[in-house]
Amino acid sequence: MKWVYLGIAIVAEILATSALKSAEGFTRWLPSVITVTGYAVSFYFLSLTLREIPVGIAYAVWSGVGIVLISLVGALLFKQHLDAPAILGIVLIIAGVVVMNVFSKSISH
């Protein structure tokens, strides 16, 4: 269940961050509620993963996957374009998450 909880935390964080963009400084009611609720759900499920996954690993995966996905959301929904260095950085983040999950003995598989 630890990976399911982490997946839920990541999805909730993506929804919250996407709504944060639309909240316009918390001046729009519905996106603001989605933002606060999404972050609360995200942190709750992230906390559940910390029962079994070391905090550094869980946070690295949560934030790394979140960065990659929110970059895609920004490109697709908000028409924000990434330049080559940004794409390279995202590729390196993905590589880091894969290396941790495949090779680290800190994570029980």
HUHUTA-V547245 format. One record per residue. SS is DSSP state (a for helix, b for strand, c for the rest). PHI is phi as a letter, one per 40 degrees, with the letter a starting at -180 (NA if undefined). D_CENTER is the distance of its C-alpha to the mean C-alpha in whole Angstrom. Layout:
# HUHUTA-V547245
ss	phi	d_center
SS	PHI	D_CENTER
SS	PHI	D_CENTER
This chain:
# HUHUTA-V547245
ss	phi	d_center
c	NA	18
a	d	15
a	c	13
a	c	14
a	d	12
a	c	9
a	c	9
a	c	10
a	c	7
a	c	4
a	c	7
a	c	8
a	c	5
a	c	6
a	c	9
a	c	10
a	c	9
a	c	11
a	c	14
a	d	14
a	c	15
a	c	17
a	c	19
c	f	20
c	g	21
c	g	21
c	c	24
c	b	23
a	c	23
a	c	21
a	c	18
a	c	18
a	c	19
a	c	16
a	c	13
a	c	15
a	c	15
a	c	11
a	c	10
a	c	13
a	c	12
a	c	9
a	c	11
a	c	14
a	c	12
a	c	10
a	c	14
a	c	15
a	c	14
c	c	15
c	c	19
c	b	19
c	b	16
c	d	17
a	d	15
a	c	14
a	c	13
a	d	11
a	c	9
a	c	9
a	c	8
a	d	5
a	c	5
a	c	6
a	c	5
a	c	2
a	c	6
a	c	8
a	c	7
a	c	7
a	c	10
a	c	12
a	c	11
a	d	13
a	c	16
a	c	16
a	c	17
c	b	17
c	f	19
c	c	18
c	b	19
c	b	18
c	c	21
a	d	21
a	c	20
a	c	17
a	c	17
a	c	18
a	c	15
a	c	13
a	c	15
a	c	16
a	c	12
a	d	12
a	c	15
a	c	14
a	c	12
a	c	15
a	d	18
a	c	16
a	c	16
a	c	19
a	b	21
c	c	20
c	c	23
c	c	20
c	b	19
c	c	21
c	c	21
